[in-house]
């Protein structure tokens, strides 16, 4: 749990900024006592009364409210308060809380920059500086976790080496700061204070040899009963495993009677008993944790404790009860997403949900019935939504449903990547069924990376082996069972499989590409009414935007001219193509198609993703907001020169997720940038075919088959992917 500004900094605000004699801030002090007891809602209400009185403590109360909202996970209210104007004398205090907010929304770089700037500010005494140091350390450790999560999904050896170095650097820096801060606490006799204890626990978690855990325990027990005492005792269990620490924490939590603290204490006690093999008592404790989390409407903790009870029930052999717990955990996650819809989210919170949903899928896919497969697809939707939330760092406002009417000529191929296996769930107009493919995660990752690397070399035939491998892996097990009427495949892929250009899979029996046998499109499986796109929407004009003076894309001018004539569209280029001008166009005019002929870099993280305009670049977040603010409907967004991070599933998620979040039914993009002159010819063929058939998938198929007829290697055409929502 992240240590935020506490009683010491709040008190410092009072003493340093408001040495006013004869004035008693009763609500301020009452709020402080409620905060110490862990009753954050009551503290916020009391500080609001102080604010309503317009007392000298108004700004201090506002910052304290913001911190309490952060502790409750209410990032919207925290941001609202922190966005207000504060006197200059409050700058360092405001910045300390703002840095804590940035940590919560996953902007670790921003938080670390602030802590670097204010850590030696004269506004803070030694005691409060310990808290700043500790929060600085937590920001470094949170960023380290973020790098570790990226490392799990990264296939590129060079990028993996970079991420390892970044991880090691943050860990080393955290230890350096902790050591300096601990020496300061020793010199100033502050180790017995709450701030000193918190810092000691942090240092012990980094390097246990420097801190005496028994002495630290006595310091914690000497504190008055408070939320911090519960927290310190539970954190100490990560360093010194002792049943007494859990029971002492539980005793204090029961005395304070705050749902958040009771949930944490009971849940950790249950986890300890589970590790000890005491399953029955572990279950009792975990049920208590669930009840407390439910009382506090803490859906994230409730999901965590339901996940814990599911695993305990599995250990007891109660598989039906385990499944029920998983189902309730998924429901809690949905409640959490509903509460946070449209709001910022810490990507690490979203990533903590992944093991819960993955565990439920493992249970559902053991000898699944048709009903189990339908439930698995719903959970996979929820899993994908949390991945989108994590990448975009905000919760997607979407309530999707499963497709329940599938045309006779279409098959949906859903993949679910779990440990050492891939589940394929196939939906046709006639039935739903599944196949399991056994392959280790490391082997799958290597095969994907090798094939991706081979595909992006234009003058070599090394791609053939990979194309045949993935055809045999993903298509051969299901092809014979597909109805003869199926001519269209829609892939709803998971994980690293999202990076595969399915059109370039090769049937070794007849040396045909998959695109020669089926029309192919992709989907995230997030079907919503806002994505319904009648053919009449394509009767409206197109908007062709580009940067024709880009030296790296010399064929852009030809592309813009040709497509504007073909589609009878408007042009927005060079200096006229700014973010504001694009937004104005989208608000004033109906366009069926928006075609961006610019270089766009889709990165592993949203911060690394930039889209070019005629006057510079915009972030993916800014680009998304432009399309979300439009007042008109768009049926197709084309990004004709995207370059996604090599074989990275999260980068591809950024490309495919853009349409979902912006409410655009179809997005045509590229996994890598092909030569722009070739791209221009392919785009022209695509739109010509579309105008003839009014079928995007068919148009893409004809474009790619024409390239095959001209003996072009997949490098030139396989990177084009159509995402239909």
C-alpha positions in Angstrom: 0.0 0.0 0.0 1.4 3.4 -1.0 2.3 5.7 1.9 0.8 9.1 1.2 1.1 12.4 3.1 0.0 11.6 6.7 -0.6 13.2 10.0 2.8 14.7 10.1 2.6 16.7 6.9 -1.0 17.7 7.6 0.1 18.9 11.0 3.0 20.7 9.5 0.7 22.7 7.2 -1.2 23.8 10.3 1.9 24.7 12.4 4.0 26.3 9.7 1.5 28.1 7.6 -1.1 29.2 10.2 0.5 30.2 13.5 -2.6 32.2 14.4 -3.3 32.6 18.1 -6.8 32.4 19.4 -8.2 30.4 16.4 -9.3 26.8 16.9 -9.9 24.7 13.9 -12.2 22.1 15.5 -13.3 20.4 12.3 -9.7 20.3 11.1 -8.6 18.4 14.2 -11.6 16.1 14.2 -11.0 15.3 10.6 -7.3 14.5 11.4 -8.4 12.1 14.1 -10.9 10.4 11.8 -8.1 10.1 9.2 -5.8 8.4 11.8 -8.5 5.9 12.6 -8.9 5.1 9.0 -12.4 6.6 8.6 -11.6 8.5 5.5 -15.2 9.3 4.5 -15.8 11.0 7.8 -12.5 12.9 7.6 -13.5 14.3 4.2 -16.8 15.4 5.6 -15.2 17.1 8.6 -12.6 18.9 6.4 -15.4 20.1 4.1 -17.1 21.8 7.1 -13.7 23.5 7.8 -13.7 24.6 4.1 -17.3 25.9 4.3 -16.2 28.1 7.2 -13.5 29.7 5.0 -11.1 29.3 7.9 -7.4 29.8 7.6 -7.1 26.0 7.2 -9.2 25.9 4.0 -6.3 25.1 1.6 -4.8 22.6 4.0 -8.2 21.0 4.4 -8.5 20.8 0.6 -5.1 19.1 0.2 -6.0 16.7 3.0 -9.3 15.9 1.2 -7.4 15.3 -2.0 -5.1 12.8 -0.2 -8.0 11.0 1.4 -9.8 10.7 -1.9 -6.5 9.2 -3.3 -6.5 6.7 -0.4 -10.1 5.8 -1.3 -9.2 5.4 -5.0 -11.4 8.3 -6.0 -9.0 9.8 -8.5 -11.6 12.1 -10.1 -12.4 14.0 -6.9 -8.7 14.2 -6.1 -7.9 15.6 -9.5 -10.8 18.1 -9.2 -9.4 19.5 -5.9 -5.7 19.5 -7.1 -6.7 21.4 -10.2 -7.8 24.4 -8.2 -5.6 27.4 -7.5 -3.5 27.4 -4.3 -1.4 30.2 -2.8 2.3 30.1 -3.6 3.1 29.2 0.0 1.3 25.9 -0.6 3.3 24.9 -3.7 5.5 22.2 -2.2 2.6 20.7 -0.3 0.4 20.7 -3.4 3.2 19.2 -5.4 3.7 16.4 -2.9 0.0 15.4 -3.2 0.0 15.9 -6.9 3.0 13.5 -7.2 0.9 10.9 -5.3 -1.9 11.4 -7.7 0.4 10.9 -10.7 1.6 7.6 -9.1 -2.1 6.5 -8.9 -2.7 7.2 -12.6 0.5 5.5 -13.7 2.5 8.6 -14.5 5.5 7.4 -12.6 8.0 9.6 -14.6 6.0 12.7 -13.7 5.8 11.7 -10.0 9.5 11.0 -9.8 10.4 14.3 -11.5 8.3 16.2 -8.8 9.9 14.3 -5.9 13.4 15.1 -7.3 12.4 18.7 -7.4 10.9 19.2 -4.0 12.7 16.6 -1.8 15.1 19.2 -0.4 12.6 22.1 -0.2 13.0 24.2 2.9 9.2 24.0 3.4 9.6 20.6 4.9 11.3 19.7 8.2 13.2 16.5 8.7 10.1 14.5 9.8 8.0 15.4 6.8 11.0 15.0 4.5 11.1 11.3 5.5 7.6 10.9 4.0 8.7 12.6 0.8 11.6 10.2 0.6 9.4 7.3 1.2 6.9 8.3 -1.5 9.7 8.9 -3.9 10.9 5.4 -3.2 7.4 4.0 -3.8 7.2 5.8 -7.1 10.5 4.2 -8.2 9.3 0.8 -7.1 5.9 1.2 -8.9 7.7 2.1 -12.0 9.9 -0.9 -11.6 6.8 -3.1 -11.5 5.6 -1.4 -14.7 8.8 -2.2 -16.4 8.6 -5.8 -15.2 5.1 -6.1 -16.6 6.3 -4.8 -19.9 9.2 -7.3 -19.8 6.8 -10.2 -19.6 5.2 -9.2 -22.9 8.2 -8.0 -24.7 9.6 -10.2 -27.5 12.4 -8.0 -28.9 15.8 -9.1 -27.3 17.1 -5.5 -27.5 14.0 -4.1 -25.9 14.2 -6.8 -23.2 17.7 -5.8 -22.4 16.7 -2.1 -22.1 13.8 -3.0 -19.8 16.0 -5.1 -17.6 18.4 -2.2 -17.2 15.6 0.2 -16.4 14.2 -2.2 -13.8 17.7 -2.6 -12.2 18.2 1.2 -12.2 15.0 1.9 -10.4 15.6 -0.7 -7.8 19.2 0.6 -7.2 17.9 4.2 -7.0 15.2 3.2 -4.5 17.8 1.5 -2.3 20.1 4.6 -2.5 17.3 7.0 -1.5 16.1 4.7 1.3 19.6 4.4 2.7 20.1 8.2 2.7 16.7 8.7 4.3 17.4 6.1 7.0 20.6 7.7 7.9 18.8 11.0 8.3 16.2 9.4 10.5 19.0 7.9 12.7 20.8 11.3 13.0 17.6 13.1 13.9 16.3 10.4 16.3 13.2 9.9 14.2 13.2 6.1 13.8 10.4 5.8 16.5 8.1 8.1 14.6 5.5 6.8 12.2 7.5 8.3 9.3 10.6 6.6 10.5 8.9 3.3 10.9 7.4 3.5 7.5 10.8 4.2 6.0 12.4 1.4 8.0 9.8 -1.1 6.6 10.6 0.1 3.1 14.3 -0.2 3.6 13.9 -3.7 5.1 11.8 -4.8 2.1 14.7 -3.7 -0.2 17.5 -5.1 1.9 16.5 -6.9 5.2 20.1 -7.0 6.6 20.1 -3.2 7.4 17.0 -3.3 9.7 16.4 -5.3 12.9 12.9 -6.6 12.4 12.4 -7.4 16.1 13.2 -3.8 17.1 11.0 -2.5 14.3 8.1 -4.6 15.6 8.5 -3.1 19.1 8.4 0.4 17.6 5.2 -0.4 15.8 3.6 -1.9 18.9 4.5 1.3 20.8 2.2 3.4 18.5 -1.3 4.3 19.4 -4.0 2.2 17.7 -4.4 3.7 14.2 -4.8 2.8 10.6 -1.0 3.2 10.2 -0.4 0.7 13.0 -2.5 -1.9 11.1 -0.7 -1.1 7.9 2.8 -1.3 9.5 2.1 -4.7 11.1 0.8 -6.2 7.9 3.7 -4.8 5.9 6.1 -6.2 8.5 4.7 -9.7 7.8 6.4 -9.5 4.3 9.7 -9.2 6.1 9.2 -11.3 9.2 6.6 -14.1 8.9 4.8 -14.4 12.2 1.2 -15.4 13.1 1.4 -12.9 16.0 1.8 -10.0 13.6 -1.4 -10.9 11.8 -3.4 -11.4 14.9 -2.1 -8.1 16.4 -3.1 -6.3 13.2 -6.5 -7.9 13.3 -7.0 -6.9 16.9 -6.3 -3.2 16.1 -8.5 -3.3 13.0 -11.4 -4.8 15.1 -10.9 -2.0 17.6 -11.0 0.7 14.9 -14.0 -1.0 13.1 -13.2 0.5 9.7 -14.2 -1.8 6.7 -11.0 -1.0 4.7 -8.8 -2.1 7.6 -10.9 -5.1 8.6 -10.9 -6.3 5.0 -7.1 -6.0 4.7 -6.4 -7.6 8.1 -8.8 -10.5 7.6 -7.7 -11.1 4.1 -4.0 -11.2 4.9 -4.6 -13.5 7.8 -6.6 -15.8 5.5 -3.7 -15.7 3.0 -1.2 -16.7 5.7 -3.4 -19.6 6.9 -3.8 -20.7 3.3 0.0 -20.8 2.9 0.2 -22.8 6.1 -2.2 -25.4 4.7 -4.9 -24.5 7.3 -7.6 -24.4 4.6 -10.8 -24.4 6.8 -9.6 -21.5 9.0 -8.2 -19.7 5.9 -11.7 -19.9 4.4 -13.3 -18.5 7.5 -10.9 -15.5 7.6 -11.3 -14.9 3.9 -15.1 -14.8 4.2 -14.7 -12.2 6.9 -12.5 -10.1 4.6 -15.1 -10.4 1.8 -17.8 -9.2 4.2 -15.8 -6.2 5.2 -14.8 -5.3 1.6 -18.5 -5.6 0.6 -19.5 -3.3 3.5 -17.0 -0.7 2.3 -18.0 -1.2 -1.4 -14.3 -1.9 -2.1 -14.8 -3.9 -5.2 -11.1 -4.4 -6.0 -10.4 -5.9 -2.6 -13.6 -8.0 -2.8 -12.5 -9.4 -6.1 -9.1 -10.2 -4.5 -10.6 -12.0 -1.5 -13.1 -13.9 -3.7 -10.1 -15.0 -5.8 -8.4 -16.2 -2.6 -11.5 -18.2 -1.5 -11.8 -19.7 -5.0 -8.2 -21.1 -4.7 -8.8 -22.3 -1.1 -12.0 -24.1 -2.3 -10.0 -25.7 -5.1 -7.5 -27.0 -2.5 -10.4 -28.4 -0.5 -11.7 -30.2 -3.6 -14.9 -28.0 -3.7 -14.7 -27.2 -7.4 -18.3 -26.0 -7.7 -17.9 -23.5 -4.8 -14.6 -22.4 -6.3 -16.3 -21.7 -9.6 -19.0 -19.7 -7.7 -16.3 -17.6 -6.1 -14.7 -16.9 -9.4 -18.1 -15.8 -10.8 -18.6 -13.4 -7.9 -15.1 -12.1 -8.4 -15.8 -11.3 -12.0 -19.0 -9.6 -11.0 -17.0 -7.4 -8.5 -14.6 -6.5 -11.3 -17.5 -5.4 -13.4 -18.8 -3.2 -10.6 -15.4 -1.7 -10.2 -15.2 -0.9 -13.9 -18.8 0.6 -13.8 -17.8 2.9 -11.0 -14.6 4.0 -12.7 -16.0 4.3 -16.3 -14.5 7.2 -18.1 -12.1 7.9 -15.3 -8.3 7.5 -15.0 -6.9 4.3 -13.6 -3.6 3.0 -12.4 -2.4 0.5 -15.0 -1.0 -1.7 -12.2 -4.5 -2.0 -10.8 -5.8 -3.2 -14.1 -2.9 -5.7 -14.3 -3.7 -7.1 -10.9 -7.1 -8.2 -12.2 -5.5 -10.4 -14.9 -4.7 -13.4 -12.6 -8.3 -13.5 -11.3 -9.9 -13.6 -14.8 -7.2 -16.0 -16.0 -7.9 -18.3 -13.1 -11.6 -18.3 -13.9 -11.0 -19.1 -17.5 -8.8 -22.1 -16.5 -11.8 -23.4 -14.5 -14.4 -22.8 -17.3 -12.3 -24.4 -20.0 -12.0 -27.8 -18.3 -14.2 -30.1 -20.4 -16.4 -27.1 -21.3 -20.1 -27.3 -22.2 -21.6 -24.8 -24.7 -22.7 -22.7 -21.8 -19.2 -22.7 -20.3 -17.8 -21.5 -23.7 -20.3 -18.6 -23.8 -19.3 -17.7 -20.2 -15.6 -17.9 -21.1 -16.1 -15.5 -24.0 -17.8 -13.0 -21.6 -14.9 -13.3 -19.2 -12.5 -12.9 -22.1 -14.3 -9.7 -23.0 -13.8 -8.4 -19.5 -10.2 -9.4 -19.6 -9.7 -7.5 -22.8 -11.4 -4.4 -21.4 -9.0 -4.4 -18.5 -6.1 -4.6 -20.9 -7.4 -1.6 -22.8 -7.9 0.2 -19.5 -4.3 -0.5 -18.6 -2.9 0.6 -21.9 -4.9 3.8 -22.2 -4.8 4.4 -18.4 -8.5 5.1 -18.2 -11.5 2.9 -18.0 -13.3 2.4 -21.4 -17.0 3.5 -21.3 -18.4 0.5 -23.1 -20.9 -2.2 -22.1 -20.3 -4.8 -24.8 -22.4 -7.9 -25.6 -21.6 -11.2 -27.4 -22.6 -11.7 -31.0 -25.7 -13.9 -31.0 -26.4 -13.9 -34.7 -23.6 -15.1 -37.0 -24.1 -15.2 -40.8 -23.8 -18.6 -42.4 -20.7 -17.5 -44.3 -18.8 -16.4 -41.2 -16.9 -18.0 -38.4 -15.6 -16.2 -35.4 -12.3 -17.6 -34.2 -11.6 -16.6 -30.6 -8.2 -17.4 -29.0 -7.5 -17.4 -25.3 -3.8 -17.7 -24.4 -3.2 -19.3 -21.0 -0.2 -21.0 -19.4 1.3 -23.6 -21.9 -1.9 -23.7 -24.0 -4.1 -21.9 -26.4 -7.8 -22.4 -26.4 -9.6 -21.7 -29.7 -13.4 -21.1 -29.4 -15.1 -21.2 -32.8 -18.5 -19.6 -33.3 -20.6 -20.3 -36.4 -24.3 -20.0 -37.2 -24.7 -23.6 -36.3 -22.7 -24.2 -33.1 -20.0 -23.1 -30.7 -17.1 -25.4 -30.0 -13.5 -25.4 -28.8 -10.1 -26.9 -29.4 -7.0 -26.8 -27.1 -3.5 -26.4 -28.5 -0.6 -27.2 -26.2 2.4 -25.0 -26.6 4.7 -23.4 -24.0 4.5 -19.6 -23.7 8.2 -19.3 -24.4 8.0 -21.3 -27.6 5.0 -19.4 -28.7 6.7 -16.0 -28.1 9.8 -17.1 -29.9 7.8 -18.4 -32.9 5.9 -15.2 -33.1 9.0 -13.0 -32.9 10.9 -15.1 -35.5 8.1 -15.0 -38.0 7.4 -11.3 -37.4 11.1 -10.6 -38.0 11.2 -12.7 -41.2 8.1 -11.0 -42.6 9.5 -7.5 -42.2 12.5 -8.4 -44.4 11.3 -7.6 -47.9 13.8 -9.6 -49.9 13.9 -13.0 -48.1 11.8 -16.1 -48.1 12.3 -17.0 -44.5 8.7 -16.0 -43.7 7.5 -19.3 -45.4 8.4 -21.5 -42.5 6.6 -19.3 -39.9 3.6 -19.0 -42.1 3.3 -22.7 -42.4 3.9 -23.2 -38.6 1.1 -20.9 -37.6 -1.3 -22.3 -40.2 -0.7 -25.8 -38.7 -1.0 -24.4 -35.2 -4.2 -22.3 -35.5 -6.1 -23.2 -38.7 -5.5 -26.9 -39.3 -7.1 -28.0 -36.0 -10.4 -26.2 -36.8 -10.6 -26.1 -40.6 -12.2 -29.5 -41.3 -15.0 -28.7 -38.9 -15.9 -25.4 -40.4 -19.2 -25.5 -42.4 -18.7 -25.5 -46.1 -20.6 -22.2 -46.3 -17.9 -20.4 -44.4 -15.9 -18.0 -46.5 -15.2 -15.3 -43.9 -13.0 -15.6 -40.8 -13.1 -13.0 -38.0 -10.2 -13.4 -35.6 -10.7 -12.3 -32.0 -7.2 -12.9 -30.8 -5.6 -12.8 -27.4 -2.2 -11.8 -26.2 0.8 -12.2 -28.5 -1.5 -13.7 -31.2 -2.8 -10.2 -31.9 0.5 -9.4 -33.6 0.0 -12.1 -36.2 -0.9 -11.0 -39.8 -3.3 -13.9 -40.4 -3.6 -13.3 -44.1 0.0 -14.5 -44.5 -0.5 -17.9 -43.0 0.4 -20.6 -45.5 -1.3 -23.9 -46.2 1.7 -26.2 -47.0 -0.6 -28.6 -48.8 -1.4 -26.2 -51.6 1.0 -23.3 -50.9 -1.9 -20.9 -50.6 -2.1 -18.0 -48.2 -5.0 -18.0 -45.9 -6.3 -14.8 -47.5 -6.7 -16.7 -50.8 -9.2 -19.0 -49.1 -11.1 -16.7 -46.8 -11.8 -13.0 -46.3 -10.2 -12.0 -43.0 -10.8 -9.4 -40.5 -10.0 -8.8 -36.8 -12.1 -7.8 -33.9 -11.7 -7.2 -30.2 -15.0 -9.0 -29.7 -16.4 -5.9 -28.0 -19.8 -5.6 -29.8 -21.9 -2.5 -29.0 -24.8 -0.7 -30.6 -22.6 2.4 -31.1 -20.6 0.4 -33.7 -23.6 -0.4 -36.0 -22.6 0.9 -39.4 -25.3 0.8 -42.1 -24.0 0.9 -45.7 -25.7 4.2 -46.2 -23.1 5.8 -43.9 -20.5 5.2 -46.7 -22.4 7.5 -49.1 -21.0 10.5 -47.3 -17.8 12.2 -48.4 -14.3 11.2 -47.2 -11.7 13.3 -45.5 -8.1 12.7 -46.7 -5.5 14.1 -44.4 -1.7 13.9 -44.7 1.7 15.5 -44.6 2.9 15.6 -48.1 6.2 17.3 -47.2 7.3 14.3 -45.1 10.8 13.3 -46.3 10.3 9.8 -44.9 7.1 9.3 -46.9 7.7 10.7 -50.3 4.7 8.9 -51.8 2.2 10.6 -49.5 1.3 13.4 -52.0 0.4 10.8 -54.7 -1.7 8.9 -52.1 -3.6 12.0 -51.1 -4.3 13.1 -54.6 -5.3 9.7 -55.9 -7.6 8.9 -53.0 -9.2 12.4 -52.9 -10.2 11.9 -56.6 -11.3 8.3 -56.1 -13.4 9.0 -53.0 -14.5 12.5 -54.0 -13.1 13.6 -50.7 -11.9 16.7 -49.0 -8.1 17.3 -48.4 -6.5 18.5 -45.2 -2.7 18.6 -45.6 0.5 20.2 -44.3 0.0 23.3 -42.2 -3.7 23.0 -42.5 -3.6 19.6 -40.9 -3.5 20.5 -37.2 -5.3 18.9 -34.3 -7.7 21.8 -34.0 -8.4 21.9 -37.7 -9.1 18.2 -37.8 -11.5 18.5 -34.8 -13.3 21.4 -36.5 -13.8 19.4 -39.6 -15.1 16.4 -37.7 -17.6 18.6 -35.8 -18.8 20.5 -38.9 -19.2 17.8 -41.5 -20.3 14.2 -41.9 -17.5 12.0 -43.3 -18.0 8.3 -44.0 -14.2 7.7 -44.1 -11.3 9.5 -42.5 -8.0 8.5 -44.1 -4.7 9.5 -42.4 -1.7 9.4 -44.8 0.9 10.2 -42.1 3.6 8.3 -40.3 2.3 7.0 -36.9 4.3 5.3 -34.3 2.3 2.9 -32.1 4.4 2.2 -29.0 4.5 -0.4 -26.2 3.1 2.2 -23.8 0.6 5.0 -24.6 3.3 7.6 -23.8 5.5 6.2 -26.6 2.7 6.5 -29.2 2.7 9.5 -31.5 0.6 10.3 -34.5 1.8 12.8 -37.1 0.0 15.9 -38.2 1.0 18.5 -40.7 2.5 20.6 -38.0 4.0 18.1 -35.5 2.7 15.1 -33.6 -0.1 14.4 -31.1 -0.3 11.7 -28.5 -2.7 8.8 -28.9 -4.7 10.2 -26.0 -5.1 13.5 -27.8 -5.9 11.7 -31.0 -8.6 9.7 -29.2 -10.1 12.8 -27.7 -10.3 14.5 -31.1 -12.5 11.6 -32.4 -14.5 11.3 -29.2 -15.4 15.0 -29.4 -16.7 14.8 -32.9 -20.4 15.4 -33.4 -20.7 13.3 -36.5 -20.5 9.6 -37.3 -17.5 8.0 -38.9 -17.7 4.5 -40.5 -14.0 3.9 -41.3 -10.8 5.3 -40.0 -7.7 4.4 -42.0 -4.1 4.8 -40.7 -2.1 3.9 -43.8 1.4 4.2 -42.4 1.4 2.8 -38.8 4.6 1.3 -37.4 3.8 -0.8 -34.3 6.4 -2.0 -31.8 7.8 -5.2 -33.2 5.7 -8.2 -32.2 4.4 -6.3 -29.1 0.9 -7.3 -28.1 0.3 -4.0 -26.2 1.3 -1.9 -29.1 -1.1 -3.7 -31.4 -3.7 -3.2 -28.6 -3.2 0.5 -29.0 -3.9 0.3 -32.7 -6.9 -1.9 -32.5 -8.3 -0.3 -29.3 -8.4 3.1 -30.8 -11.6 2.4 -32.7 -13.3 0.8 -29.7 -12.6 3.8 -27.5 -13.4 6.4 -30.1 -16.7 4.7 -31.2 -15.6 4.0 -34.8 -16.9 0.7 -36.2 -14.0 -0.1 -38.5 -10.3 0.7 -38.4 -7.8 -0.1 -41.2 -4.2 0.1 -40.1 -0.8 -1.5 -40.6 1.4 -3.6 -38.3 4.5 -2.2 -40.0 5.3 0.5 -42.5 5.6 -0.8 -46.1 7.2 1.4 -48.8 4.9 4.3 -49.3 4.6 4.0 -53.1 3.6 0.4 -52.7 1.2 1.4 -50.0 -0.4 4.1 -52.2 -1.1 1.5 -54.9 -2.5 -1.0 -52.4 -4.7 1.7 -50.8 -6.1 2.7 -54.3 -6.9 -1.0 -55.0 -8.6 -1.3 -51.6 -10.9 1.6 -52.1 -11.7 0.7 -55.7 -12.8 -2.7 -54.5 -14.7 -1.2 -51.7 -16.6 1.2 -53.9 -17.5 -1.8 -56.1 -18.6 -4.2 -53.3 -19.3 -2.0 -50.2 -17.6 -4.8 -48.2 -14.5 -3.8 -46.3 -13.2 -7.3 -45.6 -13.8 -8.3 -49.3 -11.9 -5.1 -50.4 -8.9 -6.0 -48.2 -8.9 -9.5 -49.5 -9.0 -8.4 -53.2 -6.2 -5.9 -52.4 -4.0 -8.6 -50.9 -4.7 -11.2 -53.6 -3.8 -8.6 -56.3 -0.5 -8.1 -54.5 0.0 -11.9 -54.4 -0.8 -12.1 -58.1 2.0 -9.5 -58.7 4.4 -11.8 -56.8 4.9 -9.4 -54.0 6.2 -10.8 -50.7 4.0 -10.5 -47.6 6.2 -7.6 -46.4 4.4 -5.4 -48.8 0.8 -6.4 -48.1 0.4 -8.6 -45.0 0.8 -5.8 -42.5 -2.6 -4.3 -43.4 -5.2 -5.3 -40.9 -8.9 -4.5 -40.7 -10.4 -4.3 -37.3 -14.2 -4.5 -37.3 -16.1 -3.8 -34.0 
